[in-house]
Amino acid sequence: MKLIVTGAGGMLGQDVVTVATSVGHEVTALSHDDLDVTDPAAVERAVTRQRPGAVINCAAYTDVDGAEANESTASQVNAEGAGFVADAAHQVDAKVVYVSTDYVFDGSKREPYLETDETEPLQVYGRTKLAGERATSLANGRSFIIRSSWLFGPGGGNFVETMLRLGGEGKPVMVVHDQVGCPTYTGHLGAALVRLVDSAAYGIHHMAGSGSCSWYEFALEIFRRSELDANVLSSTTEMLGRPAERPANSALVSGREIPIKLPGWERGLSDYLERRALLQKTEAG
Ligand SMILES: NC(=O)c1ccc[n+]([C@@H]2O[C@H](COP(=O)([O-])OP(=O)(O)OC[C@H]3O[C@@H](n4cnc5c(N)ncnc54)[C@H](OP(=O)(O)O)[C@@H]3O)[C@@H](O)[C@H]2O)c1
């Protein structure tokens, strides 16, 4: 199939491009520099030129704290931009994939969230992503809305890399224990998205690494597997005082009859660390 990937320079975008290309799709990878999804005319031109079978929209404003002070930018990318992409795809009869977030939930549920659970975002980022879900499904009847969580993948700016850097500096690392979610490796999510796009299972899908843990437990596992003897201190969300409120529980599970299940988050972590080690070996010559 002919595919367009927007936001192709991001963590997930890079892995979607890699997987889709490896299984034989004809992929046009558009980074932010190649295509700004907030420019409707440019989006329409890019999609009309290629006439793809599907557009996988990985472009997003993902700075959760930054969105509190930059609501209009976050909304332009995550909500309006999503609508432009979905509409342009609709005009050439293409499917569209919109990647959304666990932060559409308020975190008050004790069990993992299902696709059918009520949404109630606590912060600007979640509200703009929820608006993006709605804009996408309104503009295109053949849309897949994928809610995922706690992504880590190529490019450097993820929690695993932050932990390894801080741990490597030998200083104590403070990590919250009162937020639970599903760490998700973009290599696994990318493969699932590429499988899904071949189907007609439109609508909302929860897709995240199987199982769940707190950020604190995730950090301990990162250090254990990397054999780094770091001093990890458990803290509360309140102690960190971040600008954006976060859900206490944002674990996701699918209630679909035939879900596409991702491997467990621990497996995601080991696959990521293995890939990272390989890359470092190659770079070292
Ligand atoms: N990261 C997470 O933990 C997480 C969790 C749940 C869901 N998600 C969702 O998963 C998707 C992928 O996230 P990610 O972690 O791969 O994020 P990412 O690494 O920040 O990638 C997002 C990409 O979108 C690009 N972008 C920003 N504004 C754009 C615009 N106006 N037009 C075109 N491209 C633009 C960014 O480019 P620049 O950097 O050059 O601006 C970046 O390359 C997003 O929809 C996100 O909301 C992420």
The ligand as a Tripos MOL2 file, in Angstrom:
@<TRIPOS>MOLECULE
LIG
   48    52     1     0     0
SMALL
NO_CHARGES

@<TRIPOS>ATOM
      1 N1          5.4860   10.3220   23.9620 N.am      1 LIG1
      2 C1          4.5430    9.7090   24.6840 C.2       1 LIG1
      3 O1          4.7720    9.2610   25.8240 O.2       1 LIG1
      4 C2          3.1570    9.5130   24.1180 C.ar      1 LIG1
      5 C3          2.2000    8.8560   24.8830 C.ar      1 LIG1
      6 C4          0.9270    8.6490   24.3280 C.ar      1 LIG1
      7 C5          0.6360    9.0930   23.0480 C.ar      1 LIG1
      8 N2          1.5880    9.7630   22.3440 N.ar      1 LIG1
      9 C6          1.2310   10.2120   20.9920 C.3       1 LIG1
     10 O2          2.0050    9.4570   20.0820 O.3       1 LIG1
     11 C7          2.2700   10.2290   18.9070 C.3       1 LIG1
     12 C8          3.7500   10.1900   18.5930 C.3       1 LIG1
     13 O3          4.4380   10.7790   19.6800 O.3       1 LIG1
     14 P1          6.0110   10.7520   19.8210 P.3       1 LIG1
     15 O4          6.3040   10.3300   21.2040 O.co2     1 LIG1
     16 O5          6.6270   10.0520   18.6530 O.co2     1 LIG1
     17 O6          6.2900   12.3170   19.7500 O.3       1 LIG1
     18 P2          7.5220   13.1340   19.1690 P.3       1 LIG1
     19 O7          8.7680   12.3330   19.2210 O.co2     1 LIG1
     20 O8          7.4500   14.4510   19.8640 O.co2     1 LIG1
     21 O9          7.1030   13.2910   17.6460 O.3       1 LIG1
     22 C9          6.1510   14.2010   17.2130 C.3       1 LIG1
     23 C10         6.6140   14.7300   15.8940 C.3       1 LIG1
     24 O10         5.6320   15.6600   15.4140 O.3       1 LIG1
     25 C11         6.3270   16.7420   14.8390 C.3       1 LIG1
     26 N3          5.5030   17.9260   14.7740 N.ar      1 LIG1
     27 C12         5.2390   18.8550   15.7410 C.ar      1 LIG1
     28 N4          4.4660   19.8270   15.2610 N.ar      1 LIG1
     29 C13         4.2300   19.5210   13.9480 C.ar      1 LIG1
     30 C14         3.5170   20.1590   12.9210 C.ar      1 LIG1
     31 N5          2.8770   21.3160   13.1070 N.pl3     1 LIG1
     32 N6          3.4910   19.5650   11.7000 N.ar      1 LIG1
     33 C15         4.1420   18.4030   11.4830 C.ar      1 LIG1
     34 N7          4.8510   17.7630   12.4060 N.ar      1 LIG1
     35 C16         4.8910   18.3140   13.6470 C.ar      1 LIG1
     36 C17         7.5500   16.9470   15.7230 C.3       1 LIG1
     37 O11         8.5400   17.6630   15.0290 O.3       1 LIG1
     38 P3          9.4430   18.7600   15.8020 P.3       1 LIG1
     39 O12        10.0240   18.0360   16.9750 O.co2     1 LIG1
     40 O13        10.4140   19.1630   14.7660 O.co2     1 LIG1
     41 O14         8.4840   19.8390   16.1980 O.co2     1 LIG1
     42 C18         7.9440   15.4960   15.9960 C.3       1 LIG1
     43 O15         8.8440   15.0290   15.0280 O.3       1 LIG1
     44 C19         1.7240   11.6310   19.2080 C.3       1 LIG1
     45 O16         0.4450   11.7430   18.6260 O.3       1 LIG1
     46 C20         1.5830   11.6590   20.7150 C.3       1 LIG1
     47 O17         0.5620   12.5390   21.1300 O.3       1 LIG1
     48 C21         2.8470    9.9700   22.8410 C.ar      1 LIG1
@<TRIPOS>BOND
     1     1     2 1
     2     2     3 2
     3     2     4 1
     4     4     5 ar
     5     4    48 ar
     6     5     6 ar
     7     6     7 ar
     8     7     8 ar
     9     8     9 1
    10     8    48 ar
    11     9    10 1
    12     9    46 1
    13    10    11 1
    14    11    12 1
    15    11    44 1
    16    12    13 1
    17    13    14 1
    18    14    15 2
    19    14    16 1
    20    14    17 1
    21    17    18 1
    22    18    19 2
    23    18    20 1
    24    18    21 1
    25    21    22 1
    26    22    23 1
    27    23    24 1
    28    23    42 1
    29    24    25 1
    30    25    26 1
    31    25    36 1
    32    26    27 ar
    33    26    35 ar
    34    27    28 ar
    35    28    29 ar
    36    29    30 ar
    37    29    35 ar
    38    30    31 1
    39    30    32 ar
    40    32    33 ar
    41    33    34 ar
    42    34    35 ar
    43    36    37 1
    44    36    42 1
    45    37    38 1
    46    38    39 2
    47    38    40 1
    48    38    41 1
    49    42    43 1
    50    44    45 1
    51    44    46 1
    52    46    47 1
@<TRIPOS>SUBSTRUCTURE
     1 LIG1         1 GROUP 0 **** ****
